Amino acid sequence: MTRSGQEYLASLRDGREIWLDGERVGDVTTHPAFRNTAASVARLYDLAHDSEHTPVLTRGGVHRAFAVPRSYEDLVARRQAYKVWAEASFGFLGRTPDCMAGGAAGFAAMPSLFTTEAYDGSAAALAYHRRLAEGDLYPAFTLTNPQIDRTRSASRQEEDDLVVRVVAEKDGGIVVRGAKMMGTAATFADEVIVGTIEPLAPEDVEHAVCFSVPVGTPGLRFVSRTSYEARARSVFDNPLSSRFDENDALLVCDDVFVPWERVLVYRHVEASFRMWWGTPAYLNFVHQSATRFWTKLEFLTGLAILITKANNTYELPPVTQAIGRLLGRVAQAKAFVLAAEASYEEVDGGRGGVAPGKDISFAQRIMAGELYPQALQEIKLLAGGGVIQLPASGQDLLHPELGPLVRKYIRSPGTPAEDRVKLLKLAWDALGSEFAGRHEQYERFYHGAPHVYLTQQAWEGDGPACEALAQSCLDGYDLGGVR
């Protein structure tokens, strides 16, 4: 059965080792850098556990993201569940529990890929999916090697143990040491899966490992980036960063023991890569993220409409055209989601159900990384200088002397000063704050570096059909056509 928000919050009090600003965080549910975002995630669990959205979010007491889709209708139902959670954070919580839940369902759809000559992780992959689904757990992931020297393979770095690797093998499991980035939302998760989504070199056998452990596992450390939530002054002044800062952290394994039953891939370079690309895991990631991206563009476009109406510029032809472009981008984002579902493909000859269409899914990631900065630029131009000429905080409106001045000079026809300040502070948090800057970079690299997913598009996309069409034109004439 699904958990309530309170049950989820209780699970975070497990002694996890989170570091921020030179100090270890005692309890992420009460710490000012994390508590509001933890509460926002708890609200997602409440929506699934007991609300009017429960029938959309769950089936048979399990969140729909954990289900292995068997038909087009199942894909649509899963997307509808993704949409409810995406709208709850206006698209600003990216790695919500349903993201890696879809990845786990992708493993369960094709467990045979985890069986290699080095290790049979098929049972562990199925157990991983079952454990998450039955416990309604929040899984996070860290799949990227630290940016130390990208010209060298993992095993040829200047020092040992820079990248997570196996340093010992025991009867009950393995011992791992090293680091991974980007642990987005790992601070708020129950488990973290550690692996690599990028190709490893043939000699990187010791680094070709994937496992999942509880976030509170001894020896597991998370070094958090700056908390935008901690810097937020209030919900009025920072309405997004104060509630939806999912954080990113560096994961460090200090001789962490991993039981065999939690090891999915071991000492197999190809399997460590193909577990993401050869199963529906990555496609399921994109299904969730594309739905969230569509939702986020809806929010930003709605924000642009509210700003231009408050500025009394909405009906000016250049502004109308700009709004039209933004609405077109929303439709484009929606179209990628619907097209990926409609072009679904069978998994493992149908034995693993179905997955969103590969070509459209890969193309969505290319589109999203390029489109998001364009949309932000468009909205910034529509907002003008109003978003930077704002009172320092909502307290200015409440001050007996300053309040009347603010109300007189920061208003527009039909929009009182308080409503205008509230709107523009929301806009700045989404467009120009440090939180907003992180999101722009985040959307560019949401599913890894472009050289990874662009390469996959070239390798596995419909290039042969495109090539065949061009070749058919060449084959249609020869030197006999020369006059």
Buried (B, 14 or more C-beta within 10 A) or exposed (E): EBBBBEBBBEBBEEEBBBBBEEEEBEBBBEBEBBBBBBEBBBBBBBBBBEEEBBEBBBBEEBBBBBBBBBEEEBBBBBBBBBBBBBBBBBBBBBBBBBBBBBBBBBBBBBBEBBBBEBBEBBBBBBBBBEBBBEBBBBBBBBBBBBEEEEEEBBBEBEEEBBBBBBBEEEEEBBBBBBBBBBBBBBBBBBBBBBBBBBBBBEEBBBBBBBBBBBBBBEBBBBBBBBBBBBBBBEBBBBBBBBBBBBBBBBBBBBEBBBEBBBBBBBBBBBBBBBBBBBBBBBBBBBBBBBBBBBBBBBBBBEBBBBBBBBBEBBEEEEBEEBBEEBBEBBEBBBBBBBBBBEBBBEBBEEEBBBBBBBBBBBBBBEBBBEBBEEBBEBBBEBBBEBBEEBBEBBBBBEEEEEBEEBBEEBBBEEBEBBBBBBBBBBBBBBBBBEBBEBBBEBBBBBBBBBEBBBEBBEEEBEEEEEEEEEEEEEEEEEEEEEE
